[in-house]
Structures are given as structure tokens and as C-alpha cells.
Amino acid sequence: MTIEAILKADIQKAIQKNFDILVEDILLQPTKKEFDGFYTFVTFALTKATRRAPAEIGQIIAADLEANSSIVDSCNVVQGFLNISLNDETWLKLFGDIISDLTYGDSPANGKSVMIEFSSPNTNKPLHLGHLRNDFLGDSLSRILKACGYDVVKTCLVNDRGIHICKSMLAYRELANGETPESSGLKGDHLAGKYYVLFDKEYKKQIGELVENGMTAEEAAKKAPWILEAQKLLLLWEQGDEETVALWKKMNNWVYDGFNQTYNQIGVSFDKTYYESNTYVLGKDIIEEGLQKGVFFKKPDNSVWIDLTAEGLDEKLVLRGDGTSVYITQDIGTTELKFADFHNDRYLWVVGNEQDYHFNVLFAILKRLGRPYADGCYHISYGMVDLPSGKMKSREGTVVDADDLVNQMIETAASRTQELGKIDDFESEEATALYHTLALGALKYYLLKVDPKKRMLFNPEESIDFQGHTGPFIQYTYTRMRSIMRKAEQSGIEIQLPPANYELHQVERELIYTLSQFPLRVQAAGNEFAPSVVSFYMYELAKVYNQFYAEVSIFADSDPVAVKFRVALSKVVSETIHKGLGLLGINVPERM
């Protein structure tokens, strides 16, 4: 039985004994920092049944707890808030339970599985800053849900076909003169992105020329030679034209090599990759099935629609009059394929919030079709990442390239670390590994600490600060604890719990309490699909530990019991930070 469960039961008994009321759901919340205590019970809800003032109710329950609870040390009442402090014996027992739990923070397998689809890049350009937020969210959620007991499958749907891909292909065909990643010195995805930008440049030039000759801008956009040629290229691809398909395969393979280099650099991987070139034809049979069931209806032009006004949406096209698919058709078919492949209980899509409406429609259609997996579908919607200079535009080549950003972060980590002058004894290889660890820690933490639903502004300089709410600050706190562990080992100091009558320092109580919240925060992050919950907890734990480090002596204390206990505290906090940052996909250095 957990400390919270015992405390809730004691409060429940006190209420029933003093007021003859049975309250089944006792809610506890953390005590605000300005008041004494760790757990707070709010009494306002009992005023009607007891016909007493909130403060009076609190005083009565407090007196009962202080007299009868085996774990309560003292209470204080502020209006309708009953703030509760636990006795040191309870804190020490709680810490003993934590230190002996080798899987602390992990939940047992729950027998359920979840698929998370994330990244989903296009093969006409490299990954950029927006992709990084997507990748880090998807990767972290997969780790958190696994810790919550789920069997997790990580998938990626690559958008490897369509007019945007043909634009890069056309520009390459016309302008490249046989350029390759090897001859250019560019990663394959960067090479494809180069020609996507060149297409847009030439396309705009052609539009301008047509407008000068009297065409409207709208008409010119449709009749510019290169857009017509790109559309022709798409038709040739769909018809299986050998030369077109060969160019498509060659350029896509270059891009996949580039993507894999980036994924390896940022520590992201997938269990299964789907390709739109294989899935874009799916879904038509399900539309036909829905027509037979009356879920869909045809219009005079033979197009197929669904009326979702009852769901607060509107009419949605699911098949064009000529029988060709739209995106929603493909997504219906791909979701069916995923279910056939894995039979997961839940399906998560990590996709930007500009697609909120699309997923509302998709899920509504799946429910109308009676699909068994429909109720387990979730859109992990997240806000865009802005730069101090504004919104990114890939066609204009103004995106923040993921590779460039990671390299910039590594350079910044190197210069900041060298300024501190603490790694003069590092071998070159160890220093390089440290810079990479700090750079990725800074980048991932900065992008994950913000609630996914919120739009955010990315500031690279701020992210790599060694002080404040940053990844490097938490990593540095970890290395401080590892240094303590090495010193303890060299001094022959064993980890040992103190006796039950040991008197704790207040900051030690705060540290044990904060440690005790780790499993709850992991569960909350999983329930809310929000790695930011774990991110904030990591910062909170690091702050409390640094306060502990500043307020009590570890090795200089004259009491050997205190020394051994504080080393034990440092060990458990370091392990919890290691595991917690791991849930964010962040590695930790052993020293820095």
C-alpha cells in the first residue's frame, strides 16, 4: 500500500468517525511551497454535509490524524486547506521501498499495445526543425508508454509520391547534369531539397513571364510550363513509365540514406516504415463497403461523400467522380492495413495541429464504418515551431535544416564547455561524445518541455544554457551526483539506510517526496500523451537535489550514518534522472 493510499484511508476514517460521512474518493494535492506540509486535503466539499466551516472541518480532521495516524507527524490548516506533514519513519520507509525497487518508475505490462506514427517526412526535402519536434515527441511518447506497461510499435509513413516529389525530379532531370551525393558532397536528402527549391525558383520565374504577357497570376500558376511538366511526370509515374520510375527510385534512395544518417544522429528509430507509394491505392474497397451500408452517398457527378454534420463537421469528399482517391481515402485504407498488420489497441498519429480537422474527419468516418479500432485512435496534435525570424518555408529554402541545427548545437556545446574549462583532461573522443550528448540533450529538452499543444519559439542559445530550465542543467546535476558516487566508492563508503529513529533534514524530506512522485508523473505523461510532464519533473527533481547539495554536507558530516544515507540519496536521484531523461530520449554524460 502506498503512502498516499494509507493517508487517504486515514483521512477517510477521520471523516467517517467525526462526521458520520462516507467519502469514497479522497483527493490529495501537493502542498503549496509557501506552507508547511507535503500533502493537502481540501475540505470545502464537506461543508454542506457537515454544516461546518471549512477551517473547522480541517482542524477536526487534523486533530484526529495527529492522534491516530501512524504516518502523520503534524498538520496545519489554512482556511479550507488541510496541509499534512509525515513523520520521518514514514519518509525513511518510503525511501527504502524506492531504493529496493529495481524497476522504479516502470509499470508492469498491461497486456495492451499501441502504435505511434511519427516523423512522416516527404522525400523532396531534408528534415527540418519542425520534423525534430515531431520526431522527439513520437520517440519520447513511445518510451513513456512502454514504461506505462504498453507494448509499443513505432511506425513512419513516408510521403514518397505526388506532385511535390515530381517537382524535385523535374528540376533534377533538367538542371542536374548527373550530379550525385558523392559528386556534390551533399547528403542525398539535401540534394533532393536543393532541386525542390530550384523548381520553385524557375516556376515563379515562368509565372512572372506569363503575367507580363497578359495572363492573370492564377491562370499563369496553372499554365506555367514546369507545373504542366511536373503533372505529366506524375501521370507517367502512375502509369509505371520505366524511365520515370527509375529516376524516382534513384532520388528516393538518396533521400532515405540521408534520412537514416539524421535519424542515427538524433537517436530516433522505427519498427516499421510504410510508404505512400504502396498505400495511396488503399481505401477504395472500404468506400465501396460504406456505400453498401449507407455510410457514404454519391452525388450526380459520381463523387462519393459522407455527411458528418451530426458530428459537428460537414460533408466530406472521400472519392472523386473519376474514381481517384483523396487523402482521407488513403488514410482510411492505411489505418485498416495497420490494424491487419499489428492489431493494436491504440493508434496514435503525431501530426501538427494544422491537420486537426483532417483527423476529426478520419476518426468520425472510422466510427461510422464500425471499425473495431475506431475508439482507440488519437491525434497527438502539436503546435508549430517558430524562429525569431518568423515561420519556416521549405519552398523558399528558409527552413532550419535539422542536420545544420544539430551541428550548430554541437559547436555551441563545445564552445560553452570549453569556456568552463572543466574538461581539459578529456581525450578527444570523449570530448566529442560529450558535446554531442549535451547538444542533443539541449535540443530535445527544449522542444519537449513545452506542452505539445502549444506553438513555440525556438531559441538555440537559450536551450544550451547550463543554468535554468534546460537539458544541460539537468545533465550537469547528474554528473555532480556521479562524481559523488565515484568519491564514495574510492573512500570505501557503503550505501546504507539509517535507523527508523533517524532525524531527517527538511530538504531530505523534500527530496524523498519529490522522488516518490516519479511513477505518478510517468503515468500522467502517458495518460496525457505529454512528455512535457516528465520534462518538468526532471527539472523539479534536479532543483531539489541542488538545494539538498547546497544545504547539507555529504562527506564532511561527522555522523557516518548521515554520510552513507546522503550518498544513497544521491545514488537514487541520479538513477531517477538517468531513467527520466531516457524517457525523453536524452543521454547523460558520466562527467563534464
Secondary structure as UniProt FT lines:
FT   HELIX           3..19
FT   STRAND          29..30
FT   TURN            33..34
FT   STRAND          39..42
FT   HELIX           44..46
FT   HELIX           47..50
FT   HELIX           54..68
FT   STRAND          72..78
FT   TURN            79..80
FT   STRAND          81..86
FT   HELIX           88..100
FT   TURN            102..105
FT   STRAND          113..117
FT   TURN            123..124
FT   HELIX           129..147
FT   TURN            148..149
FT   STRAND          151..159
FT   HELIX           163..175
FT   TURN            177..178
FT   HELIX           181..184
FT   HELIX           188..212
FT   TURN            213..214
FT   HELIX           217..223
FT   HELIX           225..238
FT   TURN            239..240
FT   HELIX           242..266
FT   STRAND          272..275
FT   HELIX           276..279
FT   TURN            280..283
FT   HELIX           284..293
FT   STRAND          297..298
FT   TURN            300..301
FT   STRAND          304..307
FT   HELIX           309..311
FT   STRAND          315..319
FT   TURN            321..322
FT   HELIX           327..342
FT   STRAND          346..352
FT   HELIX           353..355
FT   HELIX           356..368
FT   TURN            369..370
FT   TURN            372..373
FT   HELIX           374..376
FT   STRAND          377..382
FT   STRAND          385..387
FT   TURN            388..389
FT   TURN            394..397
FT   HELIX           402..420
FT   TURN            424..425
FT   HELIX           428..448
FT   TURN            452..453
FT   STRAND          456..457
FT   HELIX           460..463
FT   HELIX           471..490
FT   TURN            491..492
FT   TURN            500..501
FT   HELIX           506..516
FT   HELIX           518..528
FT   HELIX           531..551
FT   HELIX           560..583
FT   TURN            584..585
//
